[in-house]
Structure formats: C-alpha cells, structure tokens
Amino acid sequence: MTVDTTHASTDPTLARLLANIERVILGKPEAVRLVTIGLLAEGHVLLEDVPGTGKTTLARALARSLDLEFRRIQFTSDLLPADVVGVSLPEGGVSGASNGHAFRFQPGPIFANVVLADELNRTPPRTQSALLESMNERRVSIDGESHPLPRPFLVLATQNPLEFEGTYPLPESQLDRFLLAVRLGYPARDHEREMLRARAQGRPLEELLPVLSAAEVLDAIERTRAVRVDDAILEYVLSIIDATREGGDFLLGASPRAALGLYRAAQASALLAGRDYVLPDDVKRLALPVLAHRLVAAEDSAADETGFNAGAGGAAAARLAEQLERIPVPD
C-alpha cells in the first residue's frame, strides 16, 4: 500500500493506519489523529457531536483498520449491566442452579479489543457505571471472580448532546474515565461533496481492510510508553494541571488521572509524529481534548448553549484555552 504523503513525517506503521481511516473520514485529520492517540496511550475516547457527523463511522473505520476483535453495543434505556459485561450461568441451564451445578461465566460484548459504545448517554446510570468501571479496571468482576479484558482494549463511546429527553448525562466522575473527548463537527463543503459522490458509488467503509496486526498495535503501544519526556516537559504538564485547580476559574479541576492522561497522550502524539521524545507542542495541542471534558467552569457549571457540559467547545474549554496562553512554554 502506498502511504499518503500527508503523513510522510509520521511513524511509517501508523501512517498506514491514518491513511486507511481517512479514506472514509474525509477532511477530519485531527479527529482521526486523536482516536489513534487514544489507542496508543491505552485510553478511551468519547466522541461527542450532533447526529450524522460521522461518530460511529469513525469508530468503525478504526476498528476495520485493525486486525482485532470488534464489538458494538447499542446503549438503550432497557440495557442491563449484564448485557454489557456478561453473566454467570449454571452449567445445567436455569434448572442447574437448584441442583448445585457449577457456574460458568458467559462474557458480554465488552470482551473485545475495540468496543463501540453507541449513544452511551441513552442508558441508565447503573449500566453506564458497569461499562465505565470495566474501562477503568480493565477487568470484570462477577460473583467474586475477576475476568481480565483483552489487550489492547479501547472503548469508543458516542453521545448526542442535544437530545436531553430520554438521556442520562455522564457525571464528571465518569467523564474522567475518558482520556479524550473529540468533536468532529460538520465537514467542509468540498469534503462533503466528495463524501456524497463516494457513497453514491458504493460503501467505502465496508471496503476497508486491516492494515495493522494485533502484534503491530501492541508494539506501537510499547514504543509509546518508551517515548522520552524531559523534566521541563513534565513540569509544563504539572503547571497546566495546577492552573485548573487554582485561581477559581473552575469548580472542578483536573484529577491526577487527567495529569497521567495528558502525559501519556503527549507520548503518543510524539510517536505518531515519528519522534522518540515529547515536545511542548505535543502537550499544549492535547490539553483541550484531554482536559476540557473533565472540567467545570466556575461561571457555568451547567451545559453551555450548545448542550455540552464542558467538552471540546464549552465554557470550560474556553477558559482553559485562555490559561494555556498564560502558562510559560519550556524552550
């Protein structure tokens, strides 16, 4: 396969992945880059935007580009935790429980490498919590027995923020489980024209083939962990985190989990760019998608006028962007 020259400076293995996804997701290179960073940093990604902007398509394009097991869970109001994580069943069927038979664990759809949690905010908090706990622990505990999830393990969750009726917004403590929050936005006119023509002639998503094996994905993850972060860069990360906790701009500042997320995402950004060291720009560029959805601005703790609670474009993001311009950037 010929690598798109757009990614000429990118790590060659990962350039194949980016180019493959962008065959379907037109004109959204930053969104594609961010979900790839989530994969490399072993974090999870929340795709937020209005219906029809390509959230599910992006998740499917990533999954089809990887030779990994993929499962999709459609979250609805009647979905139960067991429908997500699995359940223990008696060996002899339902009647076996009364006969003292042993139980066996029936894994739920979360036992896959890439999981699409579609419309997460349409399911009740109890089911949301079951998913998010598994995301955080990377294992499922049923009847006192622990079952590890496969590696790599990536959850791509989508939510439509403008539909409040019949939805259950994620609280900040659960939003903190997501490494990144990504908005796709509407496509530019030229890209939308190209998309319409491509879809009229066929189904580009169904034509995507895997370009990375499981071994290559795991190797890229290990190389991400080995990317060097100098002390000056580490102090820059900490200065950004401290700024969210001081000065009264936010009712809720960034957690230690957020600090670790920014650190690891910056490592992934560097590897994606073909470097084995982090630059200040890696950190600054990722601060909004890593941190904004976890923050609550002091002057607007409710959802903003677009329906987002913080997120990639809310009041918290605007305040964080102002702070980033005031924080000294290391040389």
N, C-alpha and C positions, 0 to 999 in steps of 0.2 A: 504493500500500500504506500502511495506517495504522501508524505507529510505536508500538510498545508503550510506554505511559507509564513503565514500569520504566526505560527508557533515555532519559527526557526530557532529562537533562543531558548525554547522550553526543553526540559528534560525529554530526550527522544521517546522513551517509553510512554510518558504521559502525554506527549504531543499527539500520539496516535489516538489516545482516549479523547482529548479535547476536540480534535478534528472530526472524530466519528460522531460525537454528540451534536456538534454544530452543523452536521448535515441535516439535522431535524430542527434544532433550536436555532433559528436564524436571527442574527443581529443582537444576541444576548450573551456576548463572550464573558462578561463579568459574572453573570449568574451561573454559567457553566463552570467558570473557574472556582467559584465559591463552593459549589456542591462537590467538586473534586477535592478542594481543600478539606472539606468535611470528611471525605473518605480517607485521605492521607493522615489526617490528625486523629482518626478514630473518634470523631464526634458525630453528632446527629444534626440534621438540618430541618428547619421549619420554613416551608415555602408559603408565604402569605401574599395573597392578592385577590382581586375580583375574579369571578368565574370566567373561564375561557381564555386566560392569558398564557396557558401552557405549563402550569404547575405539574400536573400529572404527566404530561408528555415529557417534561424534563426528567422527572424521576424514572420513567420507563426507559428513556433514551440512555440514561446512565446504566440502568440495570442490564439492558440488552447489550451494552458495550463491554460488559464484564462477564467472564465465564464463571459466574457464581449463581447460587440458588436465589431466586427472586420470588417474593410473595407479596400480594396486595391484599390489604384489609380495608374494606369499606366500612367506615365507622357510622353507625346509625344509633338512634335513640334506644333501641332494644338490644344492642350488643352487650354481652356479658363479659366479665373478665376472663372466664374460662374459654370464651370464643377466641380470645387473643393469645393467652399464654398456654392453654391446654388444661387437661383434667386427668385425675386418677380414676381408672375404671377397674372393676373387679374382673379377674381373669375369666370367670364363668358367665360374664354378662351381668345384667342388673340383678338377677336372682343369685349370683355368686356371692354377693356381699353378705347375704344372710347365712351362707353355708361356710363361712370362714375362709373363702378363697383369697389368694394373694391379689394385690392390686398392681396394675401396670400403668405407667404414665403414657398418656396419649398427647404428644406435643401439639401445641397450637401453631398457627401460621407465623408467629413471631420467630420460630426456629428456622430462620433463613439468613443468608448473608446480607441481602438488601431487602428491606421491608418498606413498602409504601403504605403509610397510614393515611388514607384518603379522608379528608374532611374530619379531622380529629376533633374539632370543636362541636360536632353533632352528637357526640356520645356523652353519657353522664359522667360526672367526676370519678365515680368508683372505677369505671372501665378505663378512663384516661390514666388514673393513678397506677393501674396494673401494668399498662404499657410503659409509662414513664419510669416506674420502679425497675422494670426489667432493663430498660435502656441504661439506667444509671449503674445497676449492679452487674449487668451483662450475664445474668443468670435468672432462672425462675425457681422459686421455692414452692413446692406443693406438698402438703401433708408432712412437713418436716424434712423433706428430701430436696436437695439442691440439684438443679439441672443446668449446666453451663450452656450459654448460647454459642453459636459457631463464630469463628473468627476468619476473616473480618466480619464485622457486624455494623451495619449502617441503617438507621431509620430516617426516611424522608417523609415528613408529615406535611400535609397541606391543610390550609384552612381559608375559608372565605369570610373576611372580617365584616362585610357589610350586611350580612343576614343574621340579625340578632334573634329572631323568633325561632325557637327550637334549637338554640345553640347553647353551649356551656363554655364560656371563655376560659382559657387557661390562666390560673393564678400565677403570680410572679415566681413562686417557689417551683412551679412546674416548667415555666418558660426557661428557668435557669438550667434545665437539663439539656437544652438545645445549644450546641456550640455556635451555630449561626442561624440568623433569620434573614431570608432572602426575598426580595420583591422582584418580580420580573417586569412588571409594567407593560404598557401597550407597545407593540412593535412599531418601528418607523415605517413610513408608507412604502418605501422600496422593498423592505424585508417582508411586509405583509403581502405585497403583490407577488413576490417570489414564492411565498408560502402558499398562496391561493393557487398559483399555477402548478406547483409541485403536488399539492393534494388533489388537484383535478385529474392528474395523470396517474396517480397511484397512492400508495400508503407508505411514505418514506420510513416511518417508524418501524413497520413490520419488516423492512428490508435491511435493517441494521444487523450486523453480525458482531460477535465478540472480538475485541482487539487486544484485550488483556486477560491473561490466565489468572487463576487464583494465586499461583506462586508469584507471578509478577506483581500483583496487588500487595501481597504480604511483604515482598521485598521492598516495594516503594514505601510502605508504612515503616519498615525498619530503617530505611535510609532517611526518612523524615525525622525519626527520633534522634538520629546521629548528626543532624544539622547543627552547626555551632552557633551559640548565642553568647556574644560577648557581654561582659559585666555592664558596659554602658547601655546596651540594648535592654538588658534585664532591668536596670534602673529606670529606663524610659517606660517600660511596661508598668512598673510599680507606680511611677508618677501619674500615669493615666488612671490607674485603678484608684489611687489615693484621691485624685481630683473628683471622682464620683462620690466619694464619701465625706468630703469636706466642703465647706462654703455654703451649704444649704441649698444647692441647686436641685438636689434630688431627695425625695422622701426615702427612696431605697437605692443604695449604692451597689457597686459591683461586688460580688462574692469572691472568696478565694477560688472557687471553681471557675469563675469568669476569668480571673487572672491566669490560671493554668490554661484555660481555653485560648486566650489571646496569645500566650507563649507558644503553644503547640500549633495554632493556626499560622503564626508567623513562620515557624519552621517549615510547614507545608507549603506556604507561599514561596519561600526561598527555593525549596526543592523543585517546585513547579517551574520556577524561572531558570532552573539549571545551575543553581548555586548550592554550595555546602555551608553557607553562612547567612545569617539574617541581617538585613539592612533596616535602618529606622523606617523606611518607607513601607516595608512589609507590615510592620506593627501599625503605623498610622492608617494605612489603607484598610486594615481589617478591624480597626477599633469600632466603627459603627456597626457592621454586620455581626460582630461578636458580642458587643456590649449593649447596644441600644434597646433591644427587646427585653433585657433584664432590668432596666432602669425605670423609675417613675419620677417624672419631673415634679418639683415641688408645687409649681403653679398649675399643674394639670394632671392630677392623679387618675382621672378618668380617660376614656378613649378620646382621641382627638377628633376633628371634624370629619376625617375620612373613615372613622370607625376602628382605627388601630389603637391599641394600647401600647404606646411607645413604638416598637417595631422599627423598621428600616427608615421610616419617614415621619415619625410622630414628634411630639414636643420634646421628649427625652433625647431623640436623635439630634434635633436642632441645638439643644443646649450642650450636648456632648461635642458636637462639631465646633461650637464656639470655644469650648475648653481646649480642644486639641490644638487650636491656633495659638493658644497662650502658653502651652507647655513646651519648654525648650527641647529641641530635637538634637540628639547627640550627633557629633561630626562623624 
